[in-house]
Every structure is written in C-alpha cells, then in structure tokens.
Amino acid sequence: MSKKSIRYATSFLLTALFMYLAFRGIDRDALWNSLRGVHWGWMVLLFLGSIVSHLARAWRWQYLLYPIKPTVSLRNSFSAVMIGYMVNNFLPRVGEFVRPYTIGNLENISKSASLGTVVIERIIDMITFLSILLIVFFLYTDSFAQLFPGFESLKIFFLLGAILLTGIFILLFFKADLFFSLLRKLLVIVPRKLRNKVESKFDSFVSGFGIANHPGKFAMIALSSYVVWGLYIVMMYLPFFSFDAMVAHRLDFGAATFLMVVSGVAFAFPTSGGFGTYHSFTSFTLTQLFHIDPVTALSYSILTHEVGFFSTTSIGMYFFIKDHVRVSDVVAGEQQ
C-alpha cells in the first residue's frame, strides 16, 4: 500500500471513529428537534463572520508576502486562502501547498518563496494559539480544576509559559538569518547530484521569511494575528445565542475562547475538514466542562462546523473556477 493510500485510509478511519464517538447514545429525534429549533439569524452572522476572518487572514498574508512582492492584492491573497481551505476540506493538509501555487500564478511570484510565507504563518499561528491556550488556562484555572484535580497549582506556570512563548516568537522572528544559516550548513548531507537543485529551492524558500528584515511590519503582523484569532473566538461565541438551552447557561467569551482552542486541536488531526474530530471534541467540552446537555452540544457542533465548511467550500470553489486554477496545481500540492 502506498503512503498516499495509508494517509487517506488513516484520515477516513479517524473520521469514522470520532463521528461514532460524537453521535454515540444521542437520540436522533431529539437531535432533529434541536436543529429545527435553532435561531437561524445567528447562523447568518456566523457565516458572515467566517468570511471576515478569512479576509483578516488574507490581509495578514499580504504583510508576509511584502518582501517578495509589496503590491500583492487583497483580492488575490483572499482567493488563494479560500482555495486552500476548500482543498483542505477534502484533502487534509494539501491546501497549504496549493495556496503558494495559486498566489504564485495570480501574482507571478516564486511559489517556493510563497511556501515559505505559509510556513512562517503556521509558526505564528502555533505560537499565538499556544499563548491563548495558556492564558485561558491561567484565567479559568478554577473551572478546569473541576475536571483535573491539582490544576490550580499550575496557574502561575501557565502565565509564565505565555510570556515565554511571546519572547521566543520575538527572538525567532528577528533572528531568522541565524536560524537559516544553521539549516544551510545541514545541506552538506544532501547528495551532490541533488545539492545544486536543493540549494536553489532553499534560497527561494528562505526568501519567504524575508519579512524578518522588515521590522516595521512586525506590529501589523502581530495585530492582524490577534485579530484573526479574536474573530475565531467571536465565531464560537455568536452561535451560543442560536440555542435557548445554551442561552440559559450564560456562556461568556471565556467559554468561547476555550472552545476555539479545542476546535484548533480538533482541526490539527489529519481528517478532511475536521469532520468527526470537531464534532466529538466540541460536544465533549460543552457537556463535561460547561454542563450543556448532549443533544444541544452536538447540535452546536454540527451547525458551527457545517456553516464553516459551506462558506470555505462555496467561496473556494468560486475562486477556483474564476481564477482558472488547474487540477494539476492541486496534484502538485499533494505531491509536496
């Protein structure tokens, strides 16, 4: 069996497993009634919020692409982001490689350098995500102590961890040249026949991290990063008002923030579009930590996931057709 077949089989099995866990023991009639009783106006706001969050991500990407081409349009960066998300909904992780191909074609820039910006974007996201996670743990230690005895004793470490991550991010950002000079030395292990080609690709890839040479852009990148994740929190918060049972519990932005963190973990699994993992993780968190009944919790996870899935798929497909993206670009991304 090929590596590709193993990867797809693993994705399918994980999806099936977590879907089973999410729907296990749920009364189907009660679930249907819960979905029918939703206040759909809040879901419309969720759909619009989803689009705005993707626009914010495209806006931040413009800053990361600045060293490669200072005039990348928001329209084209948004197109590439949405196409990448659309591909990810069906081929886990492949969308991250399709994005550079798309923006490369639209803006006539190096695809290897564009890939470098996607990598640094993921580094920024990881550090921002972990910082938010530690801050949530620090602010809501008492709530987590109900599930994990002894959690309160770690409170100060969560705060220190968030501060440390921020410091590491700043150091790595401004010391990118040192980091890549060390990586370049490791290229000696590459066979001679491939070394010239690899070094050429490496140089293009490193140029994607050129934003480190433009410290004036750092503040906007940091601001836009927190805007992106702040919008994700809002998107978890708005649907609370779609369910009368959840309104009664008066869940706040703290609950929405933790759900955003949980959803981030769920989407980190190699499943297509977070199917199964998102439903299972979100439902479990709502029932165990916030005492929402299982039917309402699952209804929330279904609707929030499907609104996000529909928005990225429909808009991504529109740009895929509008910008004449080739299937060969998707294939090339999958090979990467």
Stockholm file with secondary structure:
# STOCKHOLM 1.0

chainA/1-336         MSKKSIRYATSFLLTALFMYLAFRGIDRDALWNSLRGVHWGWMVLLFLGSIVSHLARAWRWQYLLYPIKPTVSLRNSFSAVMIGYMVNNFLPRVGEFVRPYTIGNLENISKSASLGTVVIERIIDMITFLSILLIVFFLYTDSFAQLFPGFESLKIFFLLGAILLTGIFILLFFKADLFFSLLRKLLVIVPRKLRNKVESKFDSFVSGFGIANHPGKFAMIALSSYVVWGLYIVMMYLPFFSFDAMVAHRLDFGAATFLMVVSGVAFAFPTSGGFGTYHSFTSFTLTQLFHIDPVTALSYSILTHEVGFFSTTSIGMYFFIKDHVRVSDVVAGEQQ
#=GR chainA/1-336 SS CCHHHHHHHHHHHHHHHHHHHHHTTCCHHHHHHHHHTCCHHHHHHHHHHHHHHHHHHHHHHHHHHTTTCTTCCHHHHHHHHHHHHHHHTTSTTTHHHHHHHHHHHHHTCCHHHHHHHHHHHHHHHHHHHHHHHHHHHHHTHHHHHTTSTTGGGGHHHHHHHHHHHHHHHHHHHHTHHHHHHHHHHGGGGSCHHHHHHHHHHHHHHHHTTGGGGCGGGHHHHHHHHHHHHHHHHHHHHGGGGGCHHHHTTTCCHHHHHHHHHHHHHHHHSSSGGGTTHHHHHHHHHHHHTTCCCHHHHHHHHHHHHHHHHHHHHHHHHHHHHHTTCCHHHHHHHHHC
#=GC SS_cons         CCHHHHHHHHHHHHHHHHHHHHHTTCCHHHHHHHHHTCCHHHHHHHHHHHHHHHHHHHHHHHHHHTTTCTTCCHHHHHHHHHHHHHHHTTSTTTHHHHHHHHHHHHHTCCHHHHHHHHHHHHHHHHHHHHHHHHHHHHHTHHHHHTTSTTGGGGHHHHHHHHHHHHHHHHHHHHTHHHHHHHHHHGGGGSCHHHHHHHHHHHHHHHHTTGGGGCGGGHHHHHHHHHHHHHHHHHHHHGGGGGCHHHHTTTCCHHHHHHHHHHHHHHHHSSSGGGTTHHHHHHHHHHHHTTCCCHHHHHHHHHHHHHHHHHHHHHHHHHHHHHTTCCHHHHHHHHHC
//
